[in-house]
Amino acid sequence: MRKYSHNRSDRIADQIQKDVVAILRFKVKDPRIDWITINDVEVTDDNSVARIYWTVLNEAKRADTEKALEVARGFIRSELSKGFKTYTIPQLKFIYDESLARGSKILSILNEVKKDFSDDETE
């Protein structure tokens, strides 16, 4: 994730992330979009596409949430355009963020190795 916004695309991505969170929370009325987290937004250098990385608290609801995001994509983009002063609003591409699940799996494996290592030392 970005710490400091140096270029225009980073500033636009930061603003899109804040706005999308607010739109999802207060304006999208679809109950399938619940407990969603927007982890990051990346905007292409030409500002034509915004990749929005998201996760959901309940993995079992991932497919339903994904469908709801696709249905709401046009509405979200329309709402974004109301607050932006740019000439064009990027196309929105919602991407499920696998990094948290991978990180959790790696952490679990490391904890298991640590446990096995500790068990070997006590024998």
Secondary structure, 3 states (H helix, E strand, C coil): CCCCCCCHHHHHHHHHHHHHHHHHHHCCCCCCCCCEEEEEEEECCCCCEEEEEEEECCHHHHHHHHHHHHHHHHHHHHHHHHHCCCCCCCEEEEEECCHHHHHHHHHHHHHHHHHHHHHHHHC
